[in-house]
Amino acid sequence: MAITLTERAADHISKFLTKRGKGIGLRIGVRTTGCSGMAYKLEFVDVVADEDNVFEAHGVKLFVDPKSMPYLEGIELDFAREGLNEGFKFNNPNEKARCGCGESFTV
């Protein structure tokens, strides 16, 4: 399986990279936190790490570290605007539950 990216998310990332003036893509990972155990983390990538898994969609590169890969296998990263709120949406087939505030998840 792979990590996928919707066209909306790719457009949003591309605009941020352009505005930032540097970077080669976006790193997606997980960290231990929150009431459900894990949370997603996103950061811009300026240098590729040797151990990174690299995925590309719609001209944007996503980087995933090996420790996060089992939790993110098959995920789709989307970007949505709902009313006044906007942000990335993680459509993860591995999620078993999500906390009420939406900040953390369990696999």
DRENSE-785023 format. One record per atom (N, C-alpha, C, CB): residue in three letters; x, y, z. Coordinates in steps of 0.1 Angstrom, whole numbers, plus 5000, padded with zeros to 4 digits. Glycine has a CB too. Layout:
REM DRENSE-785023
AlaXYZ;...
END
This chain:
REM DRENSE-785023
Met500849885000;Met500050005000;Met500950125000;Met499150005012;Ala500250244998;Ala500950364997;Ala500250475005;Ala501150404983;Ile500950585006;Ile500350705011;Ile499850784999;Ile501350785020;Thr498550835000;Thr498050914989;Thr497651054993;Thr496750844983;Leu497551134983;Leu497351274986;Leu496251324976;Leu498651364984;Thr495251394981;Thr494251444971;Thr494751564964;Thr492951484979;Glu494151604953;Glu494551714945;Glu494451844954;Glu493751724932;Arg493351854962;Arg493151974970;Arg494351984980;Arg491851964978;Ala494751874986;Ala495851874996;Ala497151914989;Ala495951745003;Ala497351854977;Ala498551884970;Ala498652034966;Ala498651804957;Asp497552094962;Asp497552234958;Asp497852324971;Asp496152274953;His497252284982;His497552364994;His498952354998;His496652305006;Ile499552234998;Ile500952215001;Ile501852294992;Ile501352065001;Ser501552284979;Ser502352354969;Ser502352504971;Ser501852324955;Lys501252564975;Lys501152704978;Lys501952744990;Lys499652744980;Phe501852655000;Phe502652685012;Phe504152675010;Phe502252595023;Leu504552585002;Leu506052564998;Leu506452694990;Leu506252434990;Thr505652734981;Thr505952854973;Thr506052974982;Thr504952874962;Lys505052994991;Lys505053105000;Lys506253105009;Lys503753115008;Arg506652985014;Arg507752965023;Arg509052995016;Arg507752825028;Gly509152975003;Gly510353004995;Gly511352894995;Gly510953125001;Lys511152785002;Lys512052665002;Lys511252545006;Lys513252695011;Gly511952435004;Gly511352305008;Gly511152214996;Gly510052325015;Ile511152084999;Ile510951984988;Ile509751904990;Ile512151894987;Gly509051925001;Gly507851845003;Gly507351855018;Gly508051705000;Leu506551755022;Leu505951755035;Leu506151625042;Leu504351785034;Arg506551625054;Arg506751505062;Arg505451475070;Arg507951515071;Ile504951355069;Ile503851315077;Ile504251205086;Ile502551275068;Gly503851215099;Gly504251115109;Gly503251105120;Gly505651145114;Val503651025130;Val502751015142;Val503651035154;Val502050875142;Arg503051075165;Arg503751095178;Arg502751045188;Arg504251245180;Thr503351005200;Thr502550965211;Thr502051085219;Thr503350865220;Thr500751095220;Thr500151205227;Thr498651195228;Thr500551345220;Gly498051275236;Gly496551285236;Gly495951175244;Gly496051285222;Cys494551185244;Cys493851085252;Cys493650955245;Cys492451145255;Ser493850945232;Ser493650825225;Ser495050755222;Ser492950845212;Gly496150825224;Gly497450765223;Gly498350815212;Gly497250625220;Met497850855200;Met498650895189;Met498051025182;Met498950785179;Ala498951105177;Ala498551215169;Ala499351235157;Ala498551345177;Tyr498751295146;Tyr499451315134;Tyr500351435136;Tyr498551335122;Lys501551435129;Lys502351555128;Lys502751575114;Lys503651535137;Leu502851705110;Leu503251755097;Leu504351855098;Leu502051805089;Glu505351845089;Glu506351945089;Glu506951955075;Glu507451915099;Phe507452075072;Phe508052085059;Phe509452015058;Phe508252235055;Val509751965047;Val511051895045;Val511951975036;Val510851755039;Asp513152005041;Asp514152075033;Asp515251975029;Asp514752185041;Val515451875037;Val516551775034;Val515951635036;Val517851795042;Val516151545026;Val515651405027;Val516551325037;Val515651335013;Ala515951255046;Ala516651155054;Ala516851025047;Ala515951135068;Asp517950965049;Asp518250835042;Asp517150735044;Asp519550775046;Glu516550725056;Glu515550625059;Glu514150655055;Glu515650595073;Asp513950775049;Asp512550815045;Asp511950735034;Asp512650965041;Asn510650705036;Asn509850655025;Asn509350775018;Asn508650555030;Val509350775004;Val508950894997;Val507850854988;Val510150954989;Phe506750934988;Phe505550914979;Phe505351044972;Phe504350874988;Glu504851034960;Glu504551154952;Glu503251154946;Glu505651174941;Ala502451254947;Ala501151264940;Ala500951414937;Ala500051214950;His500351434925;His500051564920;His501251664921;His498851624927;Gly502451614919;Gly503651694919;Gly504151734932;Gly503351814911;Val503651674943;Val504051704957;Val504651574963;Val502851754965;Lys505751584970;Lys506351474977;Lys505951474991;Lys507851474975;Leu505651344996;Leu505351325010;Leu506451235015;Leu503951255012;Phe506951255027;Phe508051185033;Phe507551125046;Phe509251275036;Val507850995048;Val507350925060;Val508550845066;Val506150825057;Asp508750865079;Asp509850795086;Asp509350645088;Asp510150865099;Pro510350555089;Pro510050415091;Pro509150375103;Pro511250335091;Lys509350455114;Lys508550425126;Lys507150455125;Lys509150495138;Ser506850565117;Ser505450605115;Ser504750525104;Ser505350745111;Met505450465095;Met504950395083;Met503850285087;Met506050325076;Pro504050205097;Pro502950105100;Pro501650165104;Pro503450015111;Tyr501650285109;Tyr500450355114;Tyr499750435103;Tyr500750445125;Leu500550465092;Leu500050545081;Leu499850465068;Leu501050655079;Glu500150345068;Glu499950265056;Glu498550275051;Glu500350115059;Gly498450325038;Gly497150335032;Gly496350465035;Gly496250215036;Ile496950555042;Ile496350685045;Ile496150775033;Ile497050755056;Glu495050845033;Glu494850955023;Glu494851085030;Glu493550925015;Leu495751175026;Leu495751315031;Leu494951405023;Leu497251365033;Asp493951465029;Asp493051555021;Asp493151695028;Asp491551505021;Phe492551795021;Phe492451925027;Phe491051975025;Phe493452035021;Ala490352015036;Ala488952055035;Ala488752195041;Ala488151945041;Arg487752265036;Arg487252385042;Arg485752355045;Arg487352505032;Glu485452375058;Glu484052355063;Glu483652475071;Glu483952225072;Gly482952565064;Gly482552685071;Gly483752775072;Gly481852665084;Leu484052815085;Leu485152905088;Leu486452825091;Leu484852995100;Asn486252685092;Asn487352605095;Asn487952545082;Asn486952495105;Glu489352525083;Glu489952455072;Glu491152385078;Glu490452555061;Gly491552275071;Gly492652195076;Gly492852065069;Gly492552175090;Phe493851995072;Phe494151865066;Phe493251765073;Phe495651825068;Lys492751665065;Lys491951555070;Lys492751425067;Lys490551555063;Phe492851345077;Phe493551215076;Phe492551105075;Phe494551195088;Asn492451045063;Asn491550935061;Asn492450805062;Asn490850945047;Asn492450755074;Asn493350645078;Asn492550515080;Asn494250685090;Pro492750415072;Pro492050285073;Pro492550215086;Pro492250205061;Asn493650255092;Asn494150185103;Asn493550235116;Asn495650195104;Glu492850345116;Glu492350405128;Glu491250315134;Glu491750545126;Lys491250285147;Lys490250205153;Lys489250305161;Lys490850105163;Ala489850415166;Ala489050515174;Ala489750645173;Ala488750465188;Arg488950745176;Arg489450885176;Arg488850955189;Arg489150965163;Cys489651035195;Cys489151105207;Cys488051205204;Cys490351165215;Gly487251245213;Gly486151335211;Gly486651465205;Gly485451355224;Cys487751515209;Cys488251645204;Cys488851635190;Cys489251705214;Gly489151515186;Gly489651495172;Gly491151505171;Gly489051585163;Glu491851525182;Glu493251555182;Glu494151425182;Glu493651635194;Ser493651315187;Ser494451195187;Ser493551075183;Ser494951165202;Phe494250965180;Phe493650845175;Phe494350715181;Phe493650845160;Thr493650605179;Thr494150475183;Thr494150385171;Thr493250415195;Val495150295170;Val495250195159;Val495150055165;Val496450215150;
END
